[in-house]
Amino acid sequence: MNTSIDEPAAIAAAPGQNVPADSQPVRPALRDAARFLRQHWLLLPGISALVLTPCFWQQRIQAGDLASHVYNAWLAQLIERGQAPGLWIARQWNNVLFDITLAGLGSRVGLPLAEKIVVSAAVLIFIWGAFALASAAARRAAWFVLPCLAVVAYGWTFQMGFLNYYLSLGFSFFGVALLWRGRGWERAAALTLVPLIWLAHPLGVVLMGCAGAWVVVAENAPLRRQILAGVAAVVLLVSVRLYILGHYSVFWSPEPGYRFNGSDQLLLYGPQYRLPMNLLLVFMLFSVLADVIRRHSAGERLVSYLVPAQLYGLGLLAVLLVPAGIVLPHFAAPAGFLPERLSSICAIMACCLLAVMKPQKWHLAGFATFAAVFFFYLYTDTAKINRMEVQAGRYQREIPAGQRVVATIRPFVGSRVSMHHIVDRACIGQCFSYGNYEPASGQFRVRANPGNRFVTAGFEASIAMQRGAYTVQPQDLPMFQIYQCNLNMNMTELCMRELPAGEVNGRYGLHPTRSPAPAAPAPDASASPQTGRP
């Protein structure tokens, strides 16, 4: 694959000669982007098809809250047809782009196919947006970091199913790349992405505004001005932290903030992911160090590293300063997982730093090897979850249509990713996931009135159901429970039973901290549902 410096500017604004990046002439970014697309019109679809393999290697895409997105798109269809009295669709202008697209396309081609199409589009927007940003940092097409970008694209943020946030990041990466290498009206054109990013998630707008402003100010500024800008950025971040602490209730992660440095995006369904994560970290550090030593020995300037390193440093500082979650007064659910969300931005900024290196064949070989190990583990784990969803669907087809179902499905040992929403998706067309937390949270399109027969309208009740700490009420009946049987500690075996009134729904099955016993488990952090995707 050609990695010489001959690629276009908006994706990678660069001239045709291998000269220091800071001395390259300015060229129209969008024109060079169009030239880039013409030159690689065969290569780009091939890479895109390879990148999309994880979207098609299982019957259903296993990505945490994605199953909830699909289930609630089905509820939205029922509401529109007048078949779900007590449920309604709220008018909302953020955190809805993925849901609107999925529901709209699903009504035409069916939700299973729509899920594949919309998720695939989201992955391509994320990875090519990240590629554009990395190439803008390097001033050439950053082909050799594509394996790293693919790993981040399927990392923790994707596996949790935070797809509105995920989409907002992808569009923001495109916008920042254009602000970085564009000139005049091209930078103004980047602002046209703002409404689309806002419709997906507000944090994407924050990323584009902050990172875009930084690259515009810092790219050609003298060192003194960059230092002043850095001080101002630190003051701003500290001020935001103080404002949040002074005006909102917050909660903190038990994990130290420095662990959310971007590499944590690789830690998914168990401790086995530490192997590719640690090896990749060592390889990245060695690669950058070797490039710096080579450039220093050749008398080359290292200024091209400056802005990507600043972006990564500011992103890491933001991770260290934000709380784990913020309790918002107008919503029942908090805005959670903030450090983990921001770490996905840090991961892409680290890839931008890698992209600045002079590409070597061993770079691509090393990154591709670690990516292969990561995707091997990912395939194995998502195959297990897919088989669990098949079990859940088989159980749900055995009960009369329209019944209420709740689930207590724990993550695998050492997993950072939830998977209890597989029961939601398995219910489509057959039953109702009564513990579905989206309507009760008030943060999503589908809302519920008290007394409806489809979903609890109380957020605390929804969380208790997922934790296995909910006491079944007479008005809830009939209700069925799907849970891990805990047979020989096999977490992939599911069971189902009908619940009587007065029973705590976590009475039977797998408990996170002790062997099974006929008593409700005490709620703890390991059993908490993942409810932080506003």
N, C-alpha and C positions, 0 to 999 in steps of 0.2 A: 504493500500500500504506500502510495506516495505521501511522504511527510515533509517535503521541501516547502519552503516559504513561497508559495505561489498562489495562495488562496485569497478569496475576496474579503472585503473589509467588514461588512456588518456582521457576517458570521465570523470573519477574521479580517479586519482591514489591513491588507499587507500588499506591498509591491511585489514585483517578480524577482527580486534579488534577495539573497541571503545576507541581509545587513542588519545591524542592531535595530531592535524594535523601536527605540525612542528616536531614531533618525529617519524613519520611513515617512514618505510623503502622504498627505491627507488625500483620500479618495472618497467619492460618494459611496456611502455604505450600502444603500439599497440597490444601486446599480451593480455593485460587486456581488451582492447576495444573489441577484438574478443570474449573473454570470456563473456563480458557483453552482446554482441549481441546474443550469444548462450543461455544465461540464460533467456533473455527476448524476445525471438523471437515471442512470441504471444502477449505480452503486447505492444511492440513498434508499430506494425501495428495498433492495436486498438487505441492507443493514436494518432497516425498519422491520422487515419480516423476521429477522433473527431476534431482534430485541423483543418482539411480541410473542415469542415462543411460550414464556410462562403464562400468558393469558389463555393459551389453548392446550396446555399439556394435561389439564384435568377437565373433567366434565363441567365443573363449576369453578370459577375463579375464587380461590380462598383468600380473602383479604379482610378479616375482621368485620368492620361495620358495613362493608359492601353489601353483605347479605341483608342487613337492615335497610339500606338504601333501596334495594330491589323490592323487598317486602312492602315498604311504605309507598313505593311507586305503584304497586298493585292496589294498596288501600286507596291511593289517590284515584285510581281508575274506578274503584267501587263507588267512591264519593261522587265522582262526576256522573256516574250512571244512576245515582240515587239509591244505591244498594247498601249504604252504610249509615243509617240514621244515627245521629249523635256524634259523627265525625265531620270535620270540615277542613277546608284548605285556606290557610291564612295568606294574605298578600304580604310578600316578603321580598326584600331587594338585596339581600346578601345571604351567603351560605346556601344557595339554591341552584346554582348553574348546573351542577351534575345531576341533581334530582329532576329539574325541569327537562333537561335533555333526555334523561333516561325514561321518564314517564311519557314524554312526547313520542319518542321513537318506539317505545314499548307498545304503545297503542296501535302502531302501524305494523310492526314486524314481530311482535311478541317479546316479552321480557327476557327470556333466555338469550335470544339473538341480540337484543338491544344491549343487554349487559356486556356481551363480548365486544360489540362495536364501540360503545361509549367508553368502556374502560381502556380499550386499545387506543382510542383517540387521546384519552387523558395521558397514557404512558408516552405516546409519541410527542405530545405537546411538552411534557415534562423533560424528556430526555433531549429533544432537539432544542428546546429553550436553554437547557443547561449546556448543551454543546455550543450553542451560539454565544453564551456568556463566556465559556472557557476559551473559545476561539477569539473572542474580542480581547480577552486578557493577553493572549499569546500573539495576536495580530497575524494569525494563520490558522488554518483548520486544524483543530486539536484531535486528529484521528486517534492518536495512541492512548488518549484517556477515556475513550468510549467504553471500555470494559468497566472502568471505575464508575462512570456515569450510569451504566446499566445496573450495577449493584445498588447504587443509591436510589435509582428509580424504583427498584423493587425492595427497598429497605423498610425500616420500621414504619415510616409515615404511610407508605402504600399498604403494608401488611395490616396495619390498624384500620385501613379503609377510610382514612380522612380525605376523601376524594375531592371535596370542594376546596379544601385547603391545598391539596396536591395540584389541582388545576390552577389555582391562583398563583402558585409558585412558578409553574411552567410558563404562564403568560408573563409573569414579572421578569423572569430570566430573559425572555425576548426583549422586553422593554428596556431593561438595564443595559443589555448588549447594544441596543440601538442608541441609547443615550451616551454610552461609552465611546462608540466609534462613529456615530452619526454626526452630522453637522447641520446647523440652521434648521430648515424645515423638517429634516429627518428626525431631529430630536422632538420637534413638535408633533410629528406623526406618532411617536412612541406614546404620547399622552392619550391617543385614541384607544389604547388598550385599557385605560383605567376603568371605564364603566364595566367592561367584561370581567376584569380582575375583581372588582368590588362585588359583582353578582356572584362570583365564586366564593371569595372570602376576604374580609377586610385586612387580614394580616399580609396578604399579597400586595395590597396597595401601600402598606407601611414599608414593605421590603423595597418596592420599586421607588418610592419617594426617597427613602433614606440612602439606599445603595446607589440609586441614580444620581442624587445630589452629590454624593461623595465622589463618584468617578468623574463627574463634570468638573468639580472643584479641584480634585487632587491630581488628575491625569497630567496636566502640564504646569502645575503650580510649582514654584520654588519650594525648597525644603522647609524654609521658615513658615511659609503659608500652610504647608501640609501639617506642620507641627501644631500651629494655631487651630487648624480645622480639627485635628485629632483631639486637642484639649476640649474644644467646643463640643465634639461628639460625645466625649466621656461625660462632660457636665450634663449634656442633654439626657443621656441614658440614666445617670444617677438621679436627675430631677424626675424623670418618668417613674423610676422606682419609688422615690419618696412620695410622689403624688399618689401612686397606687396604694402604697401602704397607709397613707393618710386618709384615703377616701373609700377604700373597699376592704372587706374581709378577705383574707388570703389564706392559703395553706401551702406548706412547703414539702418538697420531696425528701424522703429519707436518704436518697442518694446524693453524694456531693456533686455540685454543679459541674466540676471539671470533667466528670465522666460523660457529659453530654457534649462532646467535642466534635461530633460528626461521625466518629468511628462507631458509636453506639447504634447507628442506623443498621449495622450489620448483625446486631445481636437480636435474634428473633425467637425461635421456638425452643431453644434450649442451649445449654453450655457448649455444644459442639461448634457453634458459630464463632466462638472465641478463637479457634484455630485460624480460619481465614482472616479474621479481623486483625489479630496480632501479627501474622505474617505480612499482611498488606501494609500495616503501619510501619513495620521495620523496613520493608521494601521501599515505601514512599520516602521515608526519611533518608535512606541510603541514596536513593535516586537524586533527591534534591541536593544533598550534600555533595555528591559526586559532580553534579552540574555546576554548583557554585565554585568548587575547587577548580574545575576545568576552566571556567570563565575567568576566574581570578588569575590563574596561571597564564592565560592568554591575554591578559590585560583588558578584558571586556568589562563593560559596566554591568552592574546588577540592578539597574534602575527598573527593569521590567518586572522584577519581583515585588516592587514596593507597593503598588496599589492592591494587587491580590492579597498580599500579606496583611495590609491594613484592613481590607474587607473581612478577612478571616478573623483577625484580632478583635474587631468591633463586634462581629457576630458572636464570638466566644464570650466577650464581655457582657453582651446582652443576655446570653444563656445564664451566666453567673449571677446576674442581677434580678432576673424575673423570678417570681414565685412559681410553684408547681401549678397553682390554679388561683383564679379570682372569682369570688362569689358576686355575681352580677344581680343588681336589685330587681330587674325586670324578668329574670328567668329563674326557673326552679333548679336548673342544672348549672353548675359552675363552668367557667371557661378553663379547661384543664389541660394537662400535659404540655404546658408552655415550653419548658426547657427541651423536651423531646422534639417538639415541633420545630423549634429554632435550630436544633442540632442538624436537621436536614438541610438548612441553609448553610450552616458551617461546612457540612460535607461537600456541597457543591463549590463553595469558596475554596476549600482545600484542593478540589479538582482544578479550579482555575489556577491555583499556585503551581500545580504539577504541569499544567499546560504550557507554562512559560519556559520549561526546560527545553533544551535542544533535543528533539525526539531521536531516540535510538531504537533499534530493532528489539533489544533486550527489554526496553520499557514495555512495549506492547506485549511481548511474550510473558513477562512477569505479571502484568495486570490481568491478562487473559487467563493465566493459570489460576490465580486467586479467585477470579470471577467464576471459573468453572467449578471450583470446590464449593463456593457459596451457593451456586445454583443447584448443585447436586444435593446439598442439604435441604435447600428450599423445596425441590421437587419431592424428596422423600417425605417431608413433613406435610406439605399440602396434599399429598396423596392420602396420608392417614386421615386428615381432616375431611377430605372428600368422601372417604369411605364412611366416616361418622355421619356425614350429612345424608348419605344414602340410607343408612340405618334409620335416622330420624324420619325421613320421608316414608319409609316402609311402615314404621309404627303409626304414623299419622294417617296413612291410608286405611289402617285397620279400624279406626274409630269412625263413628258417624260424621258426616260432613258438617262443618260449622261449629265444631267444639272448640272450647278454650284450652290452650296448651301453655304451660310455663316450663322453663328449663333451668337447670343448674349444671352447667358444663364448665369445668375448671380448665385452665390452661395446662399444657404439659409442664412437667417439672423443669424449672429454670426458664420457662417461657416468659417473654415480655409482651406477648400478643394475645389478645382475647379471641375466642372462637365460639362463644355461646350463641351468636346470631345465626349460626347455621340452621338452628331450629326455626327461626323466623322465615328464612327463604324456603325451607322445606314445607312450610305451611301454605304457601301460595296456592290458591284454588281449592284448598281442602279444609283448613282450620284457621284459627286466629291466635296469634301470639299475644296472650293477654298481658305479659310483662313488657311488651314493646315500649321502650322508654321515650321514643321520639315525641309522640304527642304530649306526654306529660311534662316534658322538659320545657316546652314553649319556644324552642329554638329552631324548629323545623316547620315545613309547610303543613304537614298533617297535624291537626289538633283534635282534642277529644273533649266532649262535655261529660260531666259526671253522670253515671247511670247508663252509659252506652254498654252494649253487650260485646264489644270487640276488643277493648283495651282499657286497662286501668287509667283513670284520669289523674291519679296521684303519683307524683314523682317518687316520693319516699316508698310507696307500695311497690312501684316498679323495681326500684333498687333492691328492696327486701326480697322480692321474688327471685331476682338473679343471684342474690347471695344465699338463698335457701333459708331465709329468716322470716318468711311471710306466713302468718296464720290464716288459713283458708276460712273465708266467711261463707255463710249459707247462700248469700246472693251470688257468690262466684260460681256455684255449681251449675252444671257439671264442669269439672276441670281435670285435666290430665297433666302429669309431670313426666318430663324426659330428663334422665340423669345418667351419669356414669355409674355403672354397676359396681365398680371397684373389685371385679373378679380377678384375683391374682395380681392386683395393682395394675391391671391393663386399663389405661385411661381411654382407650378407643372403643370400648364396649359400652353400648347404651342400653338402657332399660326404660320401660314406661309403665306407669301405674295410675289409676284413678285416685284422686285425692278426696278424702272426706272432710266435712266441715270441722274446724277446730284443730286440724293437724298443721304443723309447721312444715312447709314444703321441702325443707332440706333434711328431713328426718332420716331418709334412706339415701344410700349412694355414697359416692366418693366425697370425702372431706379433705380440705387442703392440708391440715396439720395433724390429723390423727386417723387411726383406722376406723372403719365404719362402726357406728353405734346408733341405736334407735333414739337419737336425740338431735335437736337442732344444733348446727355448728355456730359457734360464736363468730360474728362477723369480724374479719380482719383485713389487713391490706391485701394479702395474697388472694383473698376471695372477692375483693371489690370489683364490680363491673367497670368496664372501660367506658366512661360516660362523658368524656371530655372533648367531643368534636363539634363545638359550636362553630 
